[in-house]
Amino acid sequence: MKSLLRVLWYLRPHRGLVAVTLLCALGATAMELVPPWIVKIVIDDVIQAKQESLLPWVLAGLVAAYVGKNVFASLRIRLNNTLEQTVVHKLRSDVFAAVQRLSVTYFENRSTGEIMSRLTNDTEHVERIFIDGVEAALTASLTLVGITIMLFALNWKLALLSLVPIPFLIWSAGRFTTKVHGFYHGIRQGAAEVSAYLQDALSGIREIMGFGRQAHEQERFDRLSQAYSAANLKAMYLWSLYSPGMILVGSLGTVLILWYGAGEVSAGRLTLGELVLFLSYLSLFYVPINQIHSVNHLLQHALAASDRVFEVLDTKPEVADAPGVSAPAHKARGEVRFDRVEFRYRPDVPVLDGLSVSVSAGERIALVGPSGAGKSTLLKLLMRFYDVTGGVVLIDERDVRDMPLDYLRRQIGYVQQEPFLFNGTVRENILYGDLTATGDRVEAAARAARAHDFIVDLPEGYETRIGERGVKLSVGQKQRVSIARVLLKNPPIVIFDEATSNIDTETEVKIREALNELTKGRTTFIIAHRLTTLHDVDRILVIEKGHLVEMGTHERLMALGGVYAGLYEAQFQT
């Protein structure tokens, strides 16, 4: 119920539209109650009382009732759809905004497909509350209230008799709701697992083909799909018992009324037209009851999905702006200091342990060390992808936790080891560095990144679409586009995670030239994998097991004969 109230809260800003929609629903319901009454007049007054002159007027009234009902229904549908889509857009927007506020750890602990399932499938099922649920429940409830009033106005004894099945219907609905809600949680989880698998399999389709594992992956998919189908069938089997059972119980009410009403007509206490009128209203009475049962079925599915959607909305990011934090009025100079920094992904496993180092603005720093030493983690702390568990990270002597995240990340350009490019054009990917940049600036950034020459050779130049993750480009080309993007951003601090992939000598030279352009006048951190390329940096920091164990130039560290010299010689020998 709490989730339902939260979903309906989205209607609050649109109270006027809700009210007009409600009035149209009332009008359609009122018009629906007219035809049975006209049928009663035809039977009692036109046929039995031989007042044929009334027939044209009665038929005109019947046509007017049908026209009025459908005019009101048309307006209700139009207004309701406008309301639905406005609210659903707001819900989708809120969920996407919430996802973008979450910390990196949220995405590291969940598959992309599972998150996508919440954003798409679960949100779509929540939409059904508005698109089908609210409209159907509102119409059915109004019809039910109107018909109940009419039944008691016609004959209170028959009306009471028609209510005999209601307690059983209410009890059954409660039992059904309790049981099916748990089933639908399993269905939504199954849908998420299928989505997660599909996203993973499609991303790795080249590996599947390369290893010839199509049959293996088909088996995995079939298992997940079968489990999902089985979860759906549990709910459907329950519904197959519940829905016909409710209709049967409602039909027994009609049998009671026909039995009792026939006796009343025979005794002269009820006219034939009144009995037909009562039976007509009674048939309409059980229709909205069955509609409400169907809406309840739909609602349980939607509420199970809404629980998952609101879980995203309610998740608090582990890294967030401190209350009242304000951005400096100017760009950062680029001084960086790590002061006794500690960090742990798990409480019992320290990744960084009391690491301290100061970096001057414009200095070029290389980070070297074995895999898992903490190099990448240190720079992720600088960007506040995580927060330190001890010590402090400072830019221009200001704690990064005292800066708005948006400001902090505008000061840093990050070129990943495996650059991520969006499924768009080359121009759109470079423009991501500065969405307001002119074409001349985009081209200047590409030239500086040594990317312009290969871009103009593409089929449509800068307008060439490069596929998902830039699949149509080589590793070296993707890296140069990524460098151009950071050049356009023009940050005072740059992080470059050097690619380890085998690239030809010419491409490596171009990337080196692009990197030199990128690092001019900027504080630079290079996570180095190929130590033969580090002769031009100002300092090399050697990190081992979360500690800074050596620091200096290439020549000094080689002369020292320590960890760096051992890493360099081992790499050179290979």
C-alpha positions as a printed Julia matrix, in Angstrom:
574×3 Matrix{Float64}:
   0.0     0.0     0.0
   2.88    2.36    0.74
   4.24    1.92   -2.79
   0.78    2.56   -4.27
   0.44    5.8    -2.32
   3.88    6.9    -3.5
   2.96    6.2    -7.11
  -0.35    8.07   -6.76
   1.53   10.99   -5.16
   2.77   11.76   -8.66
  -0.81   12.81   -9.5
  -0.72   15.63   -6.94
   0.66   18.39   -9.22
  -2.12   17.63  -11.73
  -5.15   17.88   -9.45
  -7.13   20.0   -11.96
  -6.7    17.48  -14.74
  -7.6    14.66  -12.33
 -10.8    16.49  -11.35
 -11.92   17.05  -14.98
 -11.16   13.4   -15.8
 -13.24   12.36  -12.78
 -16.17   14.51  -13.94
 -16.05   12.9   -17.38
 -16.02    9.45  -15.75
 -19.06   10.46  -13.65
 -20.86   11.63  -16.78
 -20.14    8.38  -18.63
 -21.32    6.36  -15.6
 -24.56    8.36  -15.31
 -25.31    7.84  -19.0
 -24.69    4.09  -18.63
 -27.46    3.88  -16.04
 -30.09    5.33  -18.38
 -30.61    2.51  -20.99
 -31.93   -0.13  -18.5
 -34.49    2.38  -17.22
 -35.63    3.1   -20.78
 -36.0    -0.65  -21.41
 -38.26   -0.81  -18.33
 -40.43    2.0   -19.76
 -40.72    0.18  -23.09
 -41.86   -3.05  -21.38
 -44.27   -1.54  -18.82
 -45.57    1.56  -20.58
 -45.17    1.02  -24.32
 -45.83   -2.72  -24.62
 -48.02   -3.65  -21.63
 -49.86   -0.32  -21.24
 -50.19    0.06  -25.06
 -48.81    3.64  -25.11
 -47.17    3.37  -28.56
 -46.93    7.18  -28.86
 -44.14    7.13  -26.26
 -41.92    4.89  -28.39
 -40.24    7.62  -30.56
 -39.43    9.68  -27.49
 -38.12    6.67  -25.61
 -35.92    5.64  -28.54
 -34.63    9.21  -28.9
 -33.74    9.17  -25.21
 -31.94    5.85  -25.68
 -29.88    7.24  -28.58
 -29.08   10.39  -26.57
 -27.91    8.23  -23.64
 -25.62    6.18  -25.9
 -24.19    9.3   -27.57
 -23.69   11.05  -24.23
 -21.98    8.03  -22.73
 -19.5     7.76  -25.6
 -18.79   11.51  -25.72
 -17.94   11.48  -22.01
 -15.92    8.27  -22.48
 -13.94    9.81  -25.35
 -13.12   12.91  -23.3
 -12.18   10.75  -20.29
  -9.81    8.59  -22.38
  -8.17   11.64  -23.96
  -7.71   13.46  -20.66
  -6.63   10.31  -18.84
  -3.98    9.51  -21.46
  -2.61   13.05  -21.2
  -2.44   12.67  -17.43
  -0.86    9.22  -17.65
   1.92   10.18  -20.04
   2.74   13.36  -18.09
   3.06   11.39  -14.85
   4.92    8.47  -16.42
   7.45   10.84  -18.01
   8.07   12.39  -14.58
   8.53    8.95  -13.01
  11.0     7.83  -15.7
  12.89   11.09  -15.4
  13.12   10.78  -11.6
  14.41    7.21  -11.82
  17.07    8.12  -14.39
  18.13   11.14  -12.33
  18.38    8.92   -9.24
  20.58    6.43  -11.11
  22.94    9.21  -12.19
  23.29   10.38   -8.57
  24.34    6.95   -7.33
  27.94    6.17   -6.49
  30.29    3.98   -8.53
  29.98    1.15   -5.99
  26.27    0.75   -6.82
  27.13   -0.06  -10.43
  30.07   -2.25   -9.5
  27.85   -4.47   -7.35
  25.07   -4.89   -9.93
  24.99   -5.95  -13.54
  24.14   -3.38  -16.18
  21.26   -5.55  -17.39
  19.72   -5.71  -13.91
  19.83   -1.9   -13.58
  18.39   -1.54  -17.08
  15.55   -3.86  -16.11
  14.59   -1.48  -13.3
  14.78    1.52  -15.61
  12.77   -0.06  -18.43
  10.75   -3.18  -17.56
   9.92   -2.29  -13.97
   9.12    1.33  -14.78
   6.92    0.14  -17.65
   4.95   -2.07  -15.29
   4.52    0.79  -12.82
   3.03    2.73  -15.76
   0.2     0.18  -15.87
  -1.06    1.58  -12.56
  -1.81    4.84  -14.36
  -2.56    3.58  -17.87
  -4.91    0.72  -16.94
  -5.22    0.47  -13.16
  -6.38    3.93  -12.09
  -8.69    4.41  -15.06
 -10.32    0.97  -14.77
 -10.62    1.14  -10.97
 -12.1     4.65  -11.11
 -14.66    3.76  -13.78
 -15.61    0.49  -12.09
 -15.95    2.12   -8.66
 -18.18    4.91   -9.95
 -20.33    2.42  -11.85
 -20.6     0.25   -8.74
 -21.68    3.15   -6.52
 -24.23    4.38   -9.07
 -25.77    0.96   -9.63
 -25.91    0.22   -5.89
 -27.91    3.4    -5.36
 -30.27    2.47   -8.19
 -30.77   -1.09   -6.87
 -31.77    0.11   -3.41
 -34.01    2.78   -4.9
 -35.86    0.15   -6.95
 -36.27   -2.6    -4.34
 -34.31   -2.75   -1.13
 -35.11   -6.44   -0.54
 -33.75   -7.49   -3.92
 -30.76   -5.16   -3.41
 -29.86   -6.81   -0.11
 -30.17  -10.22   -1.74
 -27.76   -9.15   -4.51
 -25.15   -8.31   -1.86
 -25.05  -11.87   -0.43
 -21.94  -12.89   -2.46
 -19.99   -9.71   -1.64
 -18.38  -10.83    1.71
 -17.0   -13.95    0.02
 -15.7   -11.89   -2.92
 -13.89   -9.52   -0.52
 -12.37  -12.39    1.49
 -11.18  -14.13   -1.69
  -9.66  -10.91   -3.03
  -7.65  -10.51    0.18
  -6.31  -14.07    0.0
  -5.46  -13.7    -3.67
  -3.67  -10.38   -3.12
  -1.49  -11.76   -0.32
  -0.43  -14.82   -2.29
   0.06  -13.3    -5.75
   2.14  -10.34   -4.54
   4.94  -12.7    -3.55
   4.72  -14.44   -6.93
   5.12  -11.15   -8.77
   8.25  -10.26   -6.83
   9.71  -13.5    -8.17
   8.56  -12.61  -11.69
  10.23   -9.19  -11.59
  13.46  -10.75  -10.29
  13.33  -13.33  -13.07
  12.84  -10.61  -15.68
  15.84   -8.75  -14.28
  18.02  -11.86  -14.48
  17.05  -12.45  -18.12
  17.8    -8.81  -18.98
  21.14   -8.96  -17.18
  22.12  -12.11  -19.06
  21.08  -10.7   -22.46
  23.07   -7.5   -21.92
  26.14   -9.53  -20.94
  25.77  -11.99  -23.83
  25.24   -9.3   -26.47
  28.23   -7.33  -25.2
  30.37  -10.46  -25.4
  29.01  -11.8   -28.68
  32.47  -11.78  -30.31
  33.9   -13.9   -27.49
  30.95  -16.3   -27.76
  31.6   -16.68  -31.49
  35.36  -16.85  -31.09
  35.19  -19.68  -28.56
  32.31  -21.42  -30.32
  30.17  -21.31  -27.19
  26.79  -20.66  -28.83
  25.33  -23.95  -27.58
  26.59  -23.3   -24.03
  25.07  -19.81  -24.0
  21.8   -21.15  -25.43
  21.63  -23.55  -22.48
  22.23  -20.72  -20.01
  19.56  -18.55  -21.61
  17.06  -21.42  -21.74
  17.53  -22.08  -18.01
  16.87  -18.44  -17.12
  13.97  -18.17  -19.54
  12.42  -21.39  -18.22
  12.67  -20.15  -14.62
  11.06  -16.86  -15.65
   8.25  -18.7   -17.44
   7.69  -20.94  -14.42
   7.38  -17.89  -12.14
   4.8   -16.38  -14.51
   2.85  -19.63  -14.66
   2.52  -19.75  -10.85
   0.73  -16.39  -10.93
  -1.32  -17.33  -13.99
  -2.46  -20.64  -12.45
  -3.62  -18.79   -9.34
  -5.48  -16.29  -11.52
  -7.07  -19.15  -13.51
  -8.72  -20.35  -10.27
  -9.49  -16.95   -8.8
 -11.07  -15.14  -11.78
 -13.58  -17.8   -12.91
 -14.39  -18.5    -9.25
 -15.31  -14.87   -8.64
 -17.48  -14.8   -11.77
 -19.25  -17.98  -10.63
 -19.99  -16.54   -7.17
 -21.33  -13.36   -8.77
 -23.56  -15.41  -11.06
 -25.15  -17.07   -8.01
 -26.39  -13.62   -7.0
 -28.25  -13.37  -10.3
 -29.84  -16.79   -9.66
 -31.08  -15.63   -6.23
 -32.57  -12.45   -7.69
 -34.33  -14.3   -10.51
 -35.78  -16.84   -8.05
 -37.05  -14.23   -5.61
 -38.07  -11.67   -8.26
 -40.16  -14.16  -10.23
 -42.21  -14.78   -7.11
 -42.66  -11.02   -6.58
 -43.9   -10.56  -10.15
 -46.34  -13.49   -9.78
 -47.69  -11.94   -6.55
 -48.16   -8.57   -8.28
 -45.71   -6.76   -6.01
 -43.27   -6.17   -8.89
 -43.87   -5.44  -12.56
 -42.15   -7.39  -15.3
 -40.4    -4.23  -16.47
 -39.08   -3.59  -12.95
 -37.69   -7.13  -12.74
 -35.98   -6.76  -16.13
 -34.67   -3.36  -15.03
 -33.33   -4.86  -11.81
 -31.67   -7.75  -13.65
 -30.15   -5.32  -16.16
 -28.64   -3.26  -13.36
 -27.53   -6.42  -11.59
 -25.6    -7.57  -14.68
 -23.91   -4.18  -14.72
 -23.3    -4.51  -10.95
 -21.14   -7.61  -11.25
 -19.19   -6.33  -14.28
 -17.33   -3.6   -12.28
 -16.75   -6.09   -9.46
 -14.97   -8.38  -11.92
 -13.12   -5.35  -13.35
 -11.88   -4.51   -9.86
 -10.65   -8.09   -9.45
  -8.75   -7.76  -12.75
  -7.32   -4.42  -11.66
  -6.2    -6.04   -8.41
  -4.34   -8.68  -10.43
  -2.7    -5.97  -12.53
  -1.99   -3.87   -9.46
  -0.06   -6.62   -7.69
   2.21   -6.99  -10.72
   2.73   -3.22  -10.86
   3.35   -2.9    -7.13
   6.01   -5.61   -7.22
   7.72   -3.59   -9.96
   7.24   -0.32   -8.06
   9.03   -1.77   -5.02
  12.1    -2.26   -7.22
  11.77    1.19   -8.8
  11.45    2.94   -5.43
  14.43    0.98   -4.14
  16.48    2.86   -6.75
  14.87    6.2    -5.83
  15.51    5.58   -2.13
  19.13    4.45   -2.43
  21.45    7.06   -0.93
  24.73    7.6    -2.81
  27.78    6.71   -0.76
  29.59    9.72   -2.25
  27.56   12.94   -2.25
  27.94   16.68   -1.8
  28.26   17.8     1.81
  25.41   20.06    3.01
  26.0    23.71    2.13
  29.1    23.02    0.05
  29.95   25.73   -2.49
  32.17   25.74   -5.59
  35.26   27.98   -5.81
  34.81   30.98   -8.1
  37.67   29.95  -10.41
  39.29   26.94  -11.99
  41.66   24.91   -9.87
  45.38   25.63  -10.22
  46.09   21.91  -10.13
  48.07   21.37   -6.92
  47.27   17.93   -5.53
  48.14   16.46   -2.16
  47.44   13.01   -0.76
  47.87   13.18    3.02
  48.09    9.83    4.86
  45.44    8.4     2.56
  43.85    5.1     3.54
  41.25    3.13    1.64
  39.66   -0.3     1.91
  37.1    -1.96   -0.32
  36.61   -4.49    2.48
  37.34   -3.77    6.14
  39.96   -6.53    6.36
  41.82   -5.73    3.12
  43.67   -2.39    2.98
  44.25   -1.11   -0.58
  46.01    2.12    0.4
  47.66    2.42    3.78
  48.85    5.87    4.92
  50.06    7.06    1.48
  51.27   10.69    1.34
  52.6    12.7    -1.62
  52.4    16.3    -2.86
  52.17   17.23   -6.55
  52.79   20.75   -7.84
  50.56   22.38  -10.43
  51.66   21.4   -13.93
  53.84   18.5   -12.76
  53.83   15.24  -14.76
  53.61   12.21  -12.48
  53.78    8.53  -13.44
  52.32    5.86  -11.16
  54.08    2.5   -11.37
  53.65   -0.75   -9.51
  52.39   -4.32   -9.69
  48.77   -5.01  -10.6
  46.53   -4.4    -7.59
  49.05   -2.11   -5.88
  46.47    0.74   -5.59
  47.44    3.03   -8.5
  44.01    3.31  -10.08
  42.31    3.45   -6.69
  44.42    6.45   -5.67
  43.24    8.44   -8.68
  39.64    7.33   -8.25
  39.84    8.88   -4.79
  41.03   12.1    -6.43
  37.88   12.1    -8.61
  35.74   11.01   -5.62
  34.49    7.87   -7.24
  35.07    6.68   -3.67
  35.77    8.55   -0.46
  38.87    7.89    1.61
  38.47    5.76    4.7
  41.34    7.63    6.3
  43.45   10.71    5.6
  42.55   13.41    3.1
  42.86   14.24   -0.62
  43.33   17.93   -1.4
  43.27   20.08   -4.54
  44.8    23.53   -4.04
  44.84   22.71   -0.31
  41.09   22.2    -0.22
  39.59   18.83    0.76
  37.88   17.33   -2.29
  34.98   16.41    0.0
  34.4    20.15    0.5
  33.89   20.71   -3.24
  30.68   20.05   -5.17
  31.1    16.84   -7.18
  30.16   18.63  -10.39
  32.88   21.26   -9.87
  35.5    18.69   -8.83
  34.99   16.49  -11.87
  35.07   19.48  -14.22
  38.63   20.08  -13.05
  39.8    16.61  -14.08
  40.08   14.98  -17.5
  40.18   11.2   -17.51
  41.44    9.07  -20.42
  40.73    5.45  -19.54
  42.85    2.46  -20.48
  39.89    1.2   -22.52
  38.28    4.48  -23.65
  34.5     4.48  -23.66
  32.91    6.01  -26.75
  29.18    6.47  -27.18
  27.15    5.0   -30.01
  27.07    8.17  -32.1
  29.25   10.16  -34.47
  32.91   11.03  -33.98
  31.9    14.68  -33.6
  29.35   13.89  -30.89
  31.95   11.92  -28.93
  34.51   14.73  -29.05
  31.84   17.33  -28.22
  31.17   15.46  -24.98
  34.14   17.39  -23.58
  32.33   20.71  -24.15
  28.8    20.59  -25.55
  28.94   24.27  -26.54
  32.15   24.01  -28.6
  32.19   25.19  -32.21
  33.18   23.01  -35.15
  36.53   24.79  -35.37
  37.3    23.96  -31.73
  36.32   20.32  -32.25
  38.64   20.08  -35.24
  41.46   21.87  -33.36
  41.15   19.38  -30.49
  41.21   16.48  -32.95
  44.31   17.85  -34.66
  46.08   18.3   -31.31
  45.14   14.71  -30.42
  46.59   13.49  -33.75
  43.11   12.2   -34.67
  42.09   14.57  -37.48
  43.88   12.69  -40.27
  42.21    9.33  -39.63
  38.83   10.99  -38.94
  38.67   12.71  -42.36
  39.48    9.35  -43.99
  36.37    7.76  -42.42
  33.38    7.32  -44.77
  31.57   10.41  -43.44
  34.44   12.15  -41.68
  33.4    13.67  -38.35
  29.8    12.57  -38.96
  30.73    8.87  -39.17
  28.8     6.75  -36.67
  31.29    4.58  -34.78
  29.0     1.94  -33.24
  28.51    0.8   -29.67
  31.6     1.57  -27.55
  33.33    2.79  -30.73
  33.53   -0.74  -32.11
  34.29    0.52  -35.63
  37.54    2.17  -34.48
  40.85    0.6   -33.49
  42.16    0.85  -29.92
  44.61    3.57  -30.9
  41.93    5.57  -32.73
  39.56    5.33  -29.77
  42.29    6.54  -27.45
  43.03    9.56  -29.64
  39.33   10.48  -29.87
  39.2    10.2   -26.08
  42.24   12.49  -25.78
  40.58   15.0   -28.13
  37.49   14.93  -25.91
  39.58   15.8   -22.83
  41.46   18.5   -24.74
  38.13   20.12  -25.56
  37.16   19.94  -21.9
  40.41   21.81  -21.05
  40.79   20.73  -17.38
  43.72   21.72  -15.17
  44.28   18.08  -14.06
  44.59   15.08  -16.37
  44.56   11.36  -15.62
  45.83    9.05  -18.37
  45.57    5.31  -17.93
  48.06    4.0   -20.48
  46.73    1.23  -22.71
  48.48   -2.13  -22.53
  47.11   -3.38  -25.87
  49.56   -4.15  -28.64
  49.54   -1.22  -31.04
  51.84   -0.52  -33.93
  54.81    1.82  -33.55
  53.29    4.59  -35.67
  50.12    4.62  -33.57
  52.14    4.64  -30.36
  54.12    7.66  -31.61
  50.88    9.5   -32.41
  49.44    8.72  -28.99
  52.67    9.97  -27.38
  52.44   13.2   -29.37
  48.75   13.57  -28.44
  49.6    12.96  -24.79
  52.28   15.66  -24.9
  49.67   18.1   -26.23
  47.21   17.03  -23.58
  49.61   17.44  -20.65
  51.06   20.85  -21.55
  50.64   23.1   -18.52
  48.41   20.57  -16.76
  48.96   18.5   -13.65
  49.2    15.0   -15.08
  48.93   11.53  -13.59
  49.91    8.67  -15.9
  49.19    5.12  -14.79
  52.12    3.52  -16.59
  52.14   -0.04  -17.88
  55.05    0.25  -20.35
  57.94    1.63  -18.33
  60.03    2.36  -21.41
  57.83    5.41  -22.1
  58.46    7.26  -18.82
  61.68    9.16  -19.56
  59.82   12.49  -20.01
  57.83   12.59  -16.76
  58.94   14.78  -13.85
  58.58   12.1   -11.19
  57.77    8.43  -10.96
  55.85    7.15   -7.91
  56.3     3.46   -7.23
  53.39    1.98   -5.28
  53.45   -1.48   -3.77
  50.79   -3.0    -1.52
  49.2     0.38   -0.9
  52.43    2.13    0.12
  54.61    4.64   -1.69
  57.9     2.73   -1.69
  60.01    4.77   -4.17
  59.9     8.18   -5.84
  62.1     9.98   -8.34
  63.12   10.23  -11.98
  63.71    7.21  -14.18
  67.5     7.62  -13.94
  67.48    7.97  -10.16
  65.23    4.96   -9.61
  67.3     2.81  -11.95
  70.42    3.8   -10.06
  68.68    2.94   -6.8
  68.26   -0.66   -7.97
  65.02   -1.19   -6.05
  61.45   -2.12   -6.96
  61.27    0.11  -10.03
  64.55   -1.15  -11.44
  63.36   -4.74  -10.97
  60.04   -4.01  -12.76
  61.83   -2.2   -15.59
  64.38   -4.93  -16.18
  61.71   -7.66  -16.04
  59.63   -5.81  -18.64
  62.6    -5.01  -20.84
  63.67   -8.65  -20.86
  60.25   -9.75  -22.09
